């Protein structure tokens, strides 16, 4: 991670979708988040469905979420408004 020209790490939906009942996925997301933050990187998680997932990810320390829960994909000009 330190050698790649990135500033954000994305957590795949496959880990997020089972976060409510799979402690291994919670542990993986927690470890990835801690590692990314230690390297000065932001973390975004994708595919959040129920609000409880967003709450868990916030508790873990994920910086951003990407989800239909908040908004559908939009063209850039709509976001600027």
Secondary structure, DSSP 8 states (H G I E B T S, - for coil): --SSS-SEEEE-HHHHTTTTT-HHHHHHHHHHHHHHHHTT-EEEEE---SHHHHHHHHHHT--EEE-TTT-----HHHHH-
